[in-house]
């Protein structure tokens, strides 16, 4: 991989392990100038700045925006930590790359989306699998199909029964802060279903095992089940199970259409009606999305970006509506009304 762009000045908002493992090395390899890092944890921001020779470091995102002349902001903080830094950046003309999930509140996410529109900046949410050829092939296979049902399942072992002491990583065990895979992988699964099928979610209903957001035995729900209706009337069942490992060779996604189905097995292959039709090669979608975004910022041409911030709301809203549904015992939530309610 060689540098493709230089002179694009980037600030990193949230300099933890994920930014250090993916975005920062990618950006420097691409040729972007990572000029500042912001993190509320002093040890984290110092370690990140020193590892990547980043010249400026900040504890406050607004201070970074005021002091630095940025072309782009990479927001890599957890969803619950999103408040108004991203909106302030967009209002001031700074292009926005947002890690997913975008927020734990639709009101906050809508406010950021409005700022992106008003600031006229480029934006994207890190739904990186849109750039992976495997999912692009699945999209192509479904292009002329009448989808009738989608199924998604992801599995993990039993979570702990012991809650960690309060600290910077304890949010990973808090349902209210999104510390469970039906939030993190929830927005992924919704987004890639939308991307593959071209369909948005119209209605959602959800149930969480041992997960009423108040009293729990385990640190995370043993299962979360989302029941969906898409805009064309297709149904969906999305399961996030922390009660045992996956049965052997289980696909992540199975998409049924009139007359057949396709199954997406992790990042490995696609089967259509039981026959292997695509085998994936090694590919780094994180790098590709970073490359496309920085190239767009450098040229002013965002045509290669496969989703923007506002589109990402259509993947976030069904998940947060599912939280509301689970809290109320499985009430069906109209997603468009849920989105409109967050504008009030």
C-alpha positions, 0 to 999 in steps of 0.5 A: 500500500502506498500513499495516495493523498497528502495535505489533508489534516485530520484530527482524531477524536477518541484515541483508543485501541480501535483508532490505533489499530486501524484508522491512524495507521491507515491515514498515515499510510494513505498520506493524510496528516494526523495533526491532533489526537483528543482523548479524555484519558491522559495516558491514552492520548499521550500513548497514541500521540507518541506511538504515531508522532502526532504533534498535538494532544487534547483532552477536550474536543472543542478545544481541538477544533478551536486550536487546529485547522482541520480538514476532517474529524475522525470520531472514534469515541463510543456511541454514548460519548457523542454529544456535540463535538461532531456537530460543531466540527461539521458546522465549521466546515470540517468533514466528518468520519464517524465510527459506528454506532453513531449515538445512543440517542436519536436526538443527538444523531439527528442533530449531528446529521443536521449539522452535516447538511448545514455545513455542506461537508462530506460525511460517512459512517464506518459501515465498512463492509459496504466496501468488501467485495463479498457484500457487493457481490451479494448485493448484485445477486439480489438486484433483480430478486423479490426479497421476502425474508432476512435472517441474521445470527451471531453467537458468543459464549456465556458472559460474566456474572461479575460486573467490573469496577467503575472505570473507562472500560466499564461502559462495555457492560452497560446496556444503556451505554450500548455495551452489548453486541445487539447494539454494536453488531445490531447496526452492522447487521441492519446496515448490511441488510439494507445495503444488500437488499436496497430495503429500509426497515419499516417496523421493529419489535424486540425482546431481550433475555434478562435484559430489561435495562434494570435487573440482570444476572449476567453482565450482558443479555444472553439473547436479543431477538429483533423482528423486522418488517421491511418497506416491501413487506419482507420480514426479518429475524435478527438474533444476537446470542450469548448463550453458546457457540454457533452451530458448525458452518452457520451463515451470518445472513440468509436472504430468502427471495421468491424462488430461492435464497443466498447465504453469506458465511462470515467473510468467507463465501456466498452460497445460492440455493446450496451451491457456492457461487462466490469465495472471498479473497483477503481484503481490508475494508477498513483501509478501503473506506479510509482511502475513499474518504480521504480521497473524497476530502482531498478532491471534493468529490464524494461520489465514491463514498458508499454512505453518508451520515444521514443515511446511517440514521436508517441503520441506527434507528431500528436498533434504538427503536428495538431498545424501546420495544424491549423496554415496553415488553415487545411493542411494535415500533414504526421506524419512520415515526420513531425518526420523526419523534427524535426531531421534536 
